[in-house]
């Protein structure tokens, strides 16, 4: 293929997924409202919705806003975290905004192949996003010793296959605690960022497997 395929990695500042595709010869760009952590000149700083029409073959959305979508945050949609207190209007507005943003990316049909990362969602988030077929994977499927259930809504793409499946440690052991570092991370300004970073094994699998599928479809 004389012209390399093009991929837009949306909502990524770490560059982990961008570099995985770049290593395989893709014309890979990341996009986020924050600057790239690695200082790359292949990073678009701004609103990704303004760049969906730029001729991409694959859209990989790695970290859409999920605080209000994830199941663990569902209780905070209610005042004081208790359903009996009634809905918190501000939190519900944030939920609806996050679901709207998710739909804009998931339904960007001008990009033929799309993978949208998402958390384990509560029922209201599933209803508002209209999330479709989603595969849940774990970092340890791809050689990274960690627990983190990661949903991938796949549009015109196949499921990922494990590449280097590890054996999870027994609960209660020190190793199990290390694998659970993301869930055990203390509150702080960097907690959300640490929880959202893509593991390199998963990034390599997405680039290799989904990338190959897209290239096959382009050549057909």
LINPE-V886110 format. One record per backbone hydrogen bond with DSSP energy under -1.0 kcal/mol. NH is the residue of the N-H (numbers start at 0). CO is the residue of the C=O. Records with the same first field share a line. If there is no record, write none. Layout:
NH: CO, CO
This chain:
6: 26
7: 57
8: 28
9: 59
10: 30
11: 30
18: 14
19: 15
20: 16
21: 17
22: 18
23: 20
24: 21
25: 20
26: 4
27: 25
28: 6
29: 41
30: 8
31: 43
36: 12
38: 35
43: 29
45: 31
49: 46
50: 47
53: 50
56: 5
57: 5
58: 112
59: 7
60: 114
61: 9
69: 65
70: 119
72: 69
73: 70
75: 72
76: 73
77: 74
78: 85
80: 77
81: 78
84: 81
85: 82
87: 76
91: 87
92: 88
93: 89
94: 90
95: 91
96: 92
97: 93
98: 94
99: 95
100: 96
101: 97
102: 98
103: 99
104: 100
105: 101
106: 102
107: 104
108: 106
110: 107
113: 154
114: 58
115: 152
116: 60
117: 150
121: 68
125: 121
126: 122
127: 123
128: 124
129: 125
134: 151
136: 149
140: 137
141: 138
143: 138
145: 143
146: 178
149: 136
150: 117
151: 134
152: 115
153: 132
154: 113
162: 140
163: 140
165: 139
172: 169
176: 172
177: 173
178: 174
179: 175
180: 177
183: 179
190: 187
193: 189
194: 190
195: 191
202: 198
203: 199
204: 200
205: 201
206: 202
207: 203
208: 204
209: 205
210: 205
211: 207
212: 208
213: 209
214: 210
215: 211
216: 212
217: 213
218: 214
219: 215
